[in-house]
Each structure stands twice: as C-alpha cells, then as structure tokens.
Amino acid sequence: QCFMFTCSQSETVIWSAFAKIYVTCNDGQLINIVQNFTMDSDQQEIRIKETEYGLVKSLQQLFFPITSAPKISSSPGGYLMNLVLKQNLFEDDEENADELCLMKKDSKDLFAVIKEPSSTIQPARWPAECQVLDEKVRHIYYVPSVPEPYYLPNGREVQPKPVGEELGMIVYQYYPISAVNYFCRSSVNGSRYLLETCPTPEEESLKFESRFESGNLAKAIKITAIYYELYLRTDLYTNKHMQWFYFKVTHMKKGIVYRFSIVNMTKDESLYNDGMKPLLYSTKDAQLHNVGWRRCGDNITYFCNENVGPEDPDQVMTYSLTFTLEFPHDDDEVYLAYCYPYTYTDLQDYLLDLSKHPVKSTYTSLRLLCKTLAGNNLYYVTVTAPQDNSEIKRKKAIVVTARVHPGETPASWMMKGFLDFLTGDSGPAKELREKFIFKLVPMLNPDGVIVGNTRCSLTGKDLNRQYRTVIRETYPSIWYTKLLIKRMLEECGVAMYCDLHAHSRKHNIFIYGCENRRGLDRRLGEQVFPLMLHKNSADKFSFESCKFRIQRCKEGTGRVVMWMMGIPNSFTMEASFAGSRIGNRAETHFTVQDYELMGRSFCQTLLDFYDDDPRKVVSAPAPVYMSIPLAG
C-alpha cells in the first residue's frame, strides 16, 4: 500500500511524524527524496511506502486530520455565516466593518427601526468579478398620453436563423469571469478593472453596452451593417434563464431600419408572438421632449431555432426574438429593455425620500430585514397609524412582498403603487392605516436585480422555491421574511399575504390562490377577494385567469407555504409584461402607471373586503358566492 501525492511545479512542504521532507520540482525532475520514500519522476508522484502500520497511521492523522466543526459563537449566524465572517467574502473597502457588524446582529437588532436612513442607504454591492461602469443610468418617469396598441402581425415577418460568428463579426462581448462557478466575493461597484468589450472595433458599427445596474447583454455580432445578432447572459452561476434584456446602443444613424435578433432565449412561448413590443428609451427624446420609455419595433416575431437534433439530445432548445426599428436621432444613447427597468438604486432612492418626508415618516418606518449574500441591505417598510399602548384592539397585519424574481419589474411598479397609496393623505389610506399594520418587503432579491438576472439569486437558485428551507445563510431574504411573518402571526395575526410577480405568457393581471377544502364554511372563500378586485379594476384584472389549485411543483412558493402556516388569504398576483385584453384597455400595453394603479386598486379592495358595516355583511354572501365560477 502507498499514499499518492501529485507535486505541482513549485516547492511543496510535507510534514511526517519523523521529519520535514522537502520536495522540489526543477525542470520536471524531482530531487531531495529522503530515506523510506521512493520517487517516480516521470509521473511526478511521491510514493510513501508502508514500512510499518504505525507510520501509515501517523501519516493519515497528519495529512488528513479529523477536525470537529467550529464552535458556534453567540452570533446566531450558524456555521456558514461564521465562515463568511472569518474569511471575509467582501472585498476590502471602507464599509467592511459596518457590513460584518450588521451580519453579526441577531434578528431583533435587524428588525429595529433605521433612525438615520441616509447613513444606511449604501451603493450596490456586486460580485467581485462583475465589471461596472462609473456612470449611473437614470431614466425619467413618463406615461404616454394614449395607451400604446399591441403589434398586429402582417404575415410577412421573417424568421432569420442564427448564423453566429462564422458569418459575422463580434462587436460586443462581456460575461463576468470567475475562477469558480459560484458566488464567493462582493465589492461596492464590482470590479475596478474594465476590460475591452469590442475585440474588433469598427467605425461604422453600432456600439453596445450592458455593464450597468440590471443590464443584460452578453454578446453582439454584426452580420451586416444593419443586422445584429444578440446573445443574452444566463443568470449568474447557472447555464439557463435567458429572458430579461436591458442594454444601451450608440453610434446609430437616423432613417435607417436596423434589425435585431436575440437568438438564445429559452422560453418556448412568449407574448412577443401575441402583440407585445420591446421598449425603447431615447436620451435625446428625454432631454428635448420629456419622453421616456415607449414601445417600439416592427416585424416582430418569436420562433424556435430548431437547434436540437438527434445527434445532440442534451443541447438546450433556444428561441429567437427578431424585430426591426428606426432610431429617432443620430448618435443618440438609446436603451432597449424587455420591460420597464426598476433597479435596486431606484428603490433605495424612493425609500430615502419616503423616510425623510415630514408627514409620511410619522406613520412609516424603514427597517433592515437582513443582509443578502453580496452584503446588500434588504429592507422592509411598516405602514400603520400610531397606536396607543393602552388600546385593547390589536390590528392584524397585511404582508406584501415583491421582486423575488429579479426580471419581473412590473412587481416593483405595483409595489410603488401600494406605497404611494398607503402613505397618501386620502380617506381610504387613513382608514387602512387605522385598521391594519402593513409589512411590505419591496425587493426580496436585490442581488439578482443588481446583476441583471432573470429569475435566480446569486445561489443560482429560484428563491420562490425555497420557502420551506431552514438554511438561513444561503437564502437569508426568504428565511427572515418567514421569521417576520411568524412573529406577526404570533403577535397579532396576518389577515392577508400577497407576493407580486409578472407573467411572460399571459395577458391581464390575475391572482393565484390556495383552494380550501377543509370546511364548507370556508369553501370558495379564497376566491372572494380576487372577484372583488376584478370588479374594482375591470379593465386590467381578469378573474377568469385566476387559479386556486395547488400544484406539486409550487409547494415551495411563498403563497403555498404562507397558506400552510395558517394564512387562508395567501396570494400571488401576476401582472402581464404585455398588457390587457379586457374592457376599454383591450389590445393595449400596460404602462408603469397601470402597474401603480393596480397596487392602488388592491388597497381599495382591501377596504371593501374587510368592511365592518353589518349591513354589507348580511347582504353580501349569497350573491357574491353564487357568482364565483370554479376557476381552474
């Protein structure tokens, strides 16, 4: 028997029970081999011969010691969190001491009110391998004067097959490169070193850029002067989820029809085949005419690339989105996006303004829920009227969360509508603050939002399948959200939970609920609120699109887990990336204002749903329940 050790091209120090043994590799030859050891220099391996059992046992103990798990300190972080604190996964910067101090705090400290929000609002932290431009991207708020109609196919849309680098020239290429395929370090504003992204620059070529917050574009290939193939980056530390795109184009000419084909999308169905258009933001239009994001494109189609054959069955099937457009100005800075962007920095700016407002801050408090894997702050907001401790009646809580999937930006715009309404001075808003305690988590996945992921966090996992997890260090946002809700259930009860999402294959806005089959008195009760929401927002919300049956694949989602924790009105609200097909808004795109109005409608429906007027309680049940169909 023998032990095998492979030597590298450098000096290696080996400790035995009897002596220090130095092995040096010099020009491929190993030297200085001591007694009782033999060397195979061709294979560059040290063979330690077993002269006696004691030698083998001693070497085993020394080379492969049995170590006990480190003792967990008074910090509640557990083994993985303590490892983070010891190894310091954050790059050196001035904020490290504060970051680690916050991570060591227990949950009571993390749930404390942030007294100085301006000192807590910090720049976004990125994985250390991500290159990030210094310039900050800002867009003006804009709502079109009339709803933007869906695209109507004309039957002449072409479907160009991807041709790649063989017939084209790479004009942009960027993908964060790490020595390991998992997250290990973060730093403020990412990597300090910006590398060249255009291997062969051309004067007459369009220029692309995506190294900014929430940006996503991995590669651009120039096929002709007016045709470009584009490739999206996968979610970091995965090999899938290509849907969200957001990038900048410059060096264009007005009056020329360009064609773009995004050729590596992965969903087999898309609203781009059902009327949805991409979004365009012209910097010059914003400056000159105060015009922001608007729908764009012609000859839009989405199709399968048929890239999987019998000889490569393991290949992932990809799909292409292709469209043409004319840029409104020469040499403009134009952004193209899948949907209206809403970044982590946008959220922090909004929360800072909210916390500094002289009136709103009296009934709104900003708290730190936890730190993400990258060290970003995960906030939650409490909105309620101040309550005297002597009051006997205890308010119930309403919990609303958003952006667990980073590419689903309509969720953030709906959350903004929630906050705008709840912190307003209208009568219904005051009544809601008097009746409930609102706990709002505006962005569950800041890390994914920052890097421009479509679905996952920096773990490479979908956080909306991790609500049954007990691993605090890996999924802190989910773990602490559950802890927050457990506390509310124990202290005052939770009347309703809703997680905000966006849908890439369906129109309108709708709800997924949890069907109650345990008692006749509660049967169909979960469908009452969605039906009332449909009545209050008939041009956007579709009750016919709602579903209430629990699928096995959804058992780890927030909606199902909260329902199992004892919240009967536990919902997921989905807003279409495209728009509406009902009422007076049929066949038109949603704007950011539409998403915000949906958040407001949700709040107004809460008042109707929990109305204490005894006359309504007596008269309502029969007609309401009779009108409810058995939605799928």
N, C-alpha and C positions, 0 to 999 in steps of 0.2 A: 504494500500500500504506500501511497505517497500523496503529499499535498502539491497542488499545481498553482503556481503564481506566474502570471504573464507580466514581464517587465516592459515599461514604456521606454521611450528614448530619452530618459532623464535619470538622474540618480534616485535610487529607491532605498529607503532605510527599513530594515526588517528587524524586529526585536524577538529574540528567543529566550528561553529560560536560562540559557547559559552564556550568551554573548551577543554583542551587537554585530550584525552581519551587514556589510556594505556591499552592494552590487551596483556596478557602474557599467552602463552600456556605452561603448565607444566605437563609433563607425560600425555598428552592427555586431560587435564582439563583446561578450560578457566576460569580465575579469574579476579577480579578488574573490574567488569561491573558497570558502573555508572548509575545514575538516567536517566529515559526515554529510556533506552536501555534494551533489553532482549537477552538472550543467549540460543541457542540450542547447548549444549556441545557435544551431540552425533555427530552432523553433523559439529561441529566446525565452525559455521557461526554466525555472528553478525547481528541481525535484528534491524534495526533502525526504530522505529515506527513513523508514521507521526502524531505528535500531533497537528501540525498546518501547514498551507501551507507555511508560512514564513520559518519554519525550513527546509522543503524539498527543497525549492528554494535556501536557503543559502548553504545547503549541496551539491546540484547539482553544484553550482558555484564553491565551494571549491574543491570538489572531481574531477569534470570534467570541468575545466575551458576552456572557449573559447579563443584560442590563435590565433593571427594573424601570418601569415608566416613571418619569419625573413626578415629584410630588406636586400636587395642585396647590397653588398658593391661595391666599384669601380672596384673590380675584376670581370671579365666577366664570372666567372665560373657558376653562377646560384645557385639555392638553394641546389642542391645535392652536387655541388663542395664545396660550403661554409660549408656544413655539414661535408664533408670529412676533410676540413681544421680545423674545430673546434674539431672534435672528434679524429683526427689524426689516420687514419686507418693504418699507418705504425708503425711497432714495433720500439721501441726506439733503435736508433743506431746513429753513428756519422754523418750520411748523412741526417738526417731528416730535418734539417734546409734548406739545399740546395734543397731537394726534394720539400718541401712545397713552397719555394720561386719560384721555376720553375713553379709549378702548378698555382701560382697566376699571373704569367705573362700573358699579353694578346698575341693575335696571332702574332702581329708584332714582339714582342720580341722572341717568339718561332721560328719564321721563320728566325731569324738572323743567320749569319754565326757563326759556332763554331770555335773560334780562337785558342783555346787550346784543341784539341781533346783528348789528353791523360788524361786531367782532367775531361772530360765528360764521357769517357768510364768507366762504373761502373759495378760491379758484378751483376749478375742476381738476381732479387727480386722474391721470391716465396710466395705463400700463406703461412701464418704462421704455418699451420698445416702440411705442407709437410716436411718429413724428407729427408735430403740431405747429402750425403757423402762428406767428405772433399776433397777426391781425384778428380781431374779433368780428364775427359776422353778425350784423344786426339787420332786421327787416322791419319795415313799417307795418302797422296794423291797417288792414284795408278790407272793405266789404264792397263787392260790385254793386252798382246801382240797381241792376236787374239780375235775377238768377241766371246762371250760365247753363245753357242747354247741354244735354248729352250729345256725344258724337253719333251721327247717323251713318252707318256703313253704306257705301255706294256700290259695293260688289266688285270694285276694281282694285282693292287693296292687295298689294304684292306681299309675298312671304319669302324674303331672301334667306337662303340657308347660310349659316355661319361659314366663313372661309378662313378666318384666323390669320396668323402671322405669315403663312406661306404666300398669300397673295396681298398682304398689306404691310404696313409699317407701324410699329409701336410708337405712339406719340405721348402716352402717359402710362406709367406703371408704378403702383405703390401698394405694398402689402407689408404690414408690420412683421418683422422677422425676429424670432426669439430662438434661443438655443434649445428651449423645451417647449412642448406644445401645451402648456398650461400657464395660468397666471402665477407670477412669482414676485413681481415688484411693481410699485407705482411711484409716480412723482408728479408734482404740480406741472401742468402744461406739457407732460410727456417728455420725449427725448429732446435734448438740447442740440442735436445734430441733424440738420436737414440735408438729405441726400438728393441727388439729381433724379427727377422722375421722368424725364424725357430722354431716352437713350440717343435718339437721332433727331434733334430739333430741326424744324423746318419753318421758314418764314411764312409760307402760305398756308400753314396748317392751323386748325383750331387748337387752342390750349385748354387743358383741363386741370382741375384741382379739387381734391376732396379731403385735404388734411386740416380739417377744422371740426368743431364740435358737431356731432351727429352726422358728419359726412360719410358717404359710402360710394366709392368708385375705385375698383382695383386696377383696371386697365382699359385703355382706349387704343384701338387700332384704326389707322386711316386706310380705308380701302380705295377710295378715290378722293378727289378734292372736296366732294360734298357728301360722302357716305362714310360713316364711322361705326365700327362695331365696338360695343362697350361691354365690360365684364364687371359684375359686382363682387365685392368681397364677402366671403362667408362670415357668419358670426364668429368672433374671435374664439380660438381654441376648439372649433368644430370644423366640419367639412360640408356644412349644409346651411340652409336658411338664407337663400338669396332672394330678397324681395324689395326691401327698403333701399331706395337710392336718393342721393342728395349730393349734388356736385356743382361746381362752377365752370362756366365756359367763357372764354375770352377770345379776342383776335378774330371776330366774325365780321362778315360783310352783310350790310342790309340789302334786301331784294333778292337774295339767293336762297333757294329752297334746299335745306340740308336734310339728310336722312340719318336717324339714329336707330340702331338696333341693339337692345340689351339682350344678350344671347344666352345667358346662363341662369335664368330664373328657374325656380324649382316647383312651383305650384301648377297643377295640371289644369286648373280653372282660374279665370281672372275676370274682374269687372271691366278690364280693357277690351274684352270681347262683347261687352254689354253696355257700351256707351261712355265709360269713364275716359277722361282725358288726363294727360300728365299736367303738372303745374309748372309755371314759369314765373320768375321774378327778375325784372329788368332794373338794374341800379339806376340807369338814366331816367327811366319812367318814374321811379320812386322820387328822384330828385326834382325832375321837371314837372311832373303831373300828379304827384302824390298817389300813384297807382302801385299797388303791391302785388301779392300773389294772384295769378289768374290762370284759368285753364288754357291749354294751348294744344296744337298738333292737328294734323290731318292724316288721312290714310292710315289710321290706327288699326292694328290687328295684333293678336296674341296667338301663338301657334306652337305646336310641338316640333322640336328639331329632329325627331326620329334618329337620335344618335346612339341608341342601344340596339345592338344586333345579337344574333345567336352566338357569335364568337366572343362577345364581351358582355355576358349577362349581369355582371356586377357593376357595370357602368351606371351612373345615375342619369335618368332621363332629364333633359333640360328643355326649357321653353324660351321663346323669344318674344319680346315686345318690340315692335317696329313702328315708327311714325316719322312724319316729315314736319318741318316747321320753318318759318321765316323769322329771323331775329328783327326786333323793331328798330335797332340802331347799329351803326358801325362801331366797332371797337368798344362795345359795351361789356359790362360784367353781368352775366346772366346766370341765374341759378335754376336748375331743374330738380324737381323732387317728386317723390311718389305721393306725398300728402303734405299738408301744411306743417312745417317743422315747428317743434316746441322743445327747446333744449333745457338741460339742467340749469344753465345760466339764466335762461328766461324765467324759470321757476324761482330761483334764488332772488332775482331782482323783484319779482312780484311779491314774494313773501317779505322781503325787506321793506317795500313800500307799505304793505299791509300792517306790519308791526310798528311802523313809525307814524301811522295815521293817528291823529289826536283823539278821534272818536272810536274808530273801529278797534283800536288796541284795547279799549276798555272791556270789550266782551270777546276778544280774540287773543289767544295765546299761542305762541310758536314754541314747539318743543323738539328736542332731538330724540328720535326713537332709537337710533343705533348708528354705527359706522358700517359702511359697506366693505367688501373685500379690498377695494382700492383705497379705502380711507375717506371716501366722500360722506358728507353728512346726509342722513336720511331723516327728513323732518315729518312731523305731523302737526296738524293745526286743530285746536279745540275752539269751537264757537258755541257760546251759550251766554244767556243773560246772567249777570252776577246774582248769586243766590245766598241768602242769609242762612247761616248755620242753624238758626232756630226753626227754619221751615221744616215741616214734617214731611211734606210730599217730596218724594225723590224723583228726579227726572230720569227717564230712560235715555239710552244712547242710540244714536244713528251713526253707523260706521260706513264710510265710503273710501275706497282705495282706487288707484289708477296707475297706469303705465308699468304693470308687471311685465308686459311685452314692449320693449323699447321702440319698435317700429310703429306702434299703434298710437300715433299722435292725436287723433280725434279724442282719445280718452283725456288727454291733458286739457284740451279746449273745453270739454264738458265739465271737467273739474273746476276750471276757471269760472265757468258759468255758475256752478254751485257756490263757490266762494264769493263771487260778486253779489249774488242774490242774498246769501245768508248774512253777509256783512253790510248789506244795504240798510236804508232807513225806511223801507216800505212797511206797511202794517203787517202783511203776511210774514215778512222776515222777522219782525219783532216778536210776533206770536210764536214762530218756530223756535226762536232763541229762548222764549219763556217756557216752552213745553219740553224741549229736548236738549241733550248735550250732544253736539256733533263732533265726532272724531274723524278727521279727514287726513288720509295719507296720500299726498298728491303724486308721488313718484316712487314706486316700490323698487325700481331697478335703475338707479342713477348711473351706475357703471355702464350698463348696456346702452343707455341713452347717449352717454358721452362719446362712446367709441363708434356709434352708428350701427349697432346690432339690429337685427330684425326681431328676434324672439328670445334670445338667451342672455344670461348674466355672464360674468367672467368665469364662472364654473363650467361653462359650456352646456348648462342645463336650463330647461324651461322652468322658471320659478313657479309658474302656475300649475305645476305637477308635484310640488314639494311641500304642500301644506300639511302633510302627515309626518313630515320629517321631525326628528329630535336632534338634528345636528345644528347647533346654534352657530358654530364658527363658519360653516360652509354656506349656509343660507340665512344670514343674520336678519335681513329685512323681513323674511317670512316668519322666522322664529319670534321676533319681537312684536310683529303685528299680531300673531296669535296670543302672545302673552298679554298685550294690551287689551285684546278682546276678552280674554279670560277674566282679567281684572274687572272689566266693565260688567261682565255677566254676574260676577260675584257681588259687586258693589251696588249696581243699580238696574242691571238688566239691559239687554240690547233689543230694541224694537225692530231694527232692520239692518241688514248688511247688503252692500252693493259694490261690486267690483266692475270698473269701467274698462271697456275694450273697444276694438274696432274690427270690422269684418271685411275680408278681401274678396268675398264671393257672393255676398248678398246685398240687396238694396235696403233702404229704410233703416230705422232704428228699432230694436226689439230687445226682448229680455229672455234669458234662460233662468228658469226657477227649479225648485225641487218639489216634486209631487208628494203630497202627504196622503198615505193610505191607511193610517193608523186609527182614524176615528171618523164617523160620519159627520160629527160637528165641525171638523176641520177640513173635510174633503172639498177640494177646489178652492180652498181659502187662499192658496198661494197665487191664484190667478186673478184675484180681485184688484190688487194694486196695478198690475200691468194693464188690465182693462180700463181702469180709471185714467191711467197715463195716456192710453190711446184716445180717450175722449177729450183730454186736455191738449193733445198735440196731434190732431188727426192728420196733418199734412206731412208729418215726419215719422211718427211712431206707428208701427204695424202690430196689432195684437195677433193677427193671423200668422205672423212669422215667429211668434213666441213658442218656446218649447219648455216642457216641465218634467220630462222623464230623465232619470239619472242614468247615464251610460257608464259602463265599467271603466272606460278609458278616462273618464272625468272625475274619478273618485278622489284624486289628489288635488283637485282645484279648490280655490278659496271658497267658491259658492257651496260646494258639497260638504266640505269639512266644517264650515260655519253652521250649516244646517244640521250636521250631525252633533255639533256642540250645543244645539238647543235653540237656534235662531230660525224659526219657521219661515220668516220672510227673508230668505237669503237669495240674492240675485246676481247674475252677470248681465250687465247692459251693454249690448253691442251696437255700435254705430257704423254704418257703411262708409267705406272710404270714398264711395262714389256719390250717391245722393238718394233722392226719393222717387218712388213710383206711385205715390198716392196723393189724393187731394189736389189742391191747386199748385203744388210743387212737383207734380209728376214729370219725370224725364228731365230733371234739372239737378245740377251738382249741389252738394252741401258746401256752405262757406264756414269760416270759423265762427261767424255769428250764429249760424244754425246750430252748431255744436254747443255753443254757450247757451242758447235759448233752450236747448234740451235739458241742460243742467238746471236752468230756472224752472222749467215745467216739472221736473222731478220734485223740486222743493214745493211747488204749489200743490202738486198732487199729494204730497205727504200731509198737508193740512187737511185736505178733503178726506184722506184715508183714515186719519186719526181724529176726525171731528167728534167732539164730545156732545154735540147737540142731540138730545134724546129723541127729538122728532125725526131726525135723519136715521138714527139707529133703528127706530121702529119700522120706518117705511122702506128702507133701502134693501134689505137682504133678498127678498123674493125676486124683484125684477133684475137685480144685479146678477144673482146666481143663475137665473134662468137664461140669461143672455150669454153665458160663458160656454163656448164650444170646447170640446175635448181636444185642445191643441196637442200636436204631435210630441 
